[in-house]
């Protein structure tokens, strides 16, 4: 019995610790071939990897302003925001906002199937912490910009720029990058090329804030 328990514990160690660490280290240097979400959608994915150096700086700045203004300061989790959401959930039974950082979103996109469950969130948090421990901030953002869903079958900034604006990500203006960021986190219901009033207003806010919040970009711009 003791030998069986040791084998089970060893198998759990490999599955839940060793394999995730190896995959994280692999993606530190190698572009991912795809994500579980791409497979789940059961449709051809428009996924075009490009290094961050070949993207307009507006792309990275826009998603940080829109999605995670503490990106350069946190360790993968925005604990203050997380506590606020948990308090609201305890009081009302339903939080009005999310608390996912860019790193948490990347962990979800890279490693986990699409679902909404406490179990997935419980796995997402240690994966995000592992990413921050093993991968530089700039690489985390580069991975995110390449795999984030930005429309029906559209993944990453390069594919989104080509499909929505007819140009490579390197040519995105501040306004175009802001529109792409404004469709997150509901890219299937929003169109950056023909933004609704809500998306248009949000894009204007993001574009206005980019030159005002340059201190948010210190960890990925040199």
Number of C-alpha atoms within 10 A of each C-alpha: 6 7 8 9 10 11 12 12 12 12 13 12 12 13 12 13 14 13 12 17 17 11 14 22 15 12 18 17 10 11 15 15 11 17 18 14 22 21 12 10 12 9 10 11 17 19 22 17 20 20 13 21 9 12 19 18 18 22 27 23 26 25 24 23 22 22 18 18 19 17 23 17 12 15 18 26 22 20 13 10 15 15 12 15 18 17 14 15 14 11 10 10 10 12 15 9 11 11 20 21 24 25 29 24 19 24 24 24 22 23 17 17 15 14 11 8 8 9 9 14 16 10 15 22 19 17 26 23 18 20 26 20 13 13 16 14 19 17 18 21 19 22 25 24 25 24 27 24 27 27 23 15 18 25 25 23 33 27 27 28 24 17 16 17 15 11 14 18 25 18 20 22 15 22 20 22 27 31 28 29 28 29 25 19 15 12 18 14 10 21 19 25 15 11 17 13 9 11 21 20 14 19 26 15 16 26 25 14 16 21 12 10 14 12 11 19 19 12 13 18 11 5
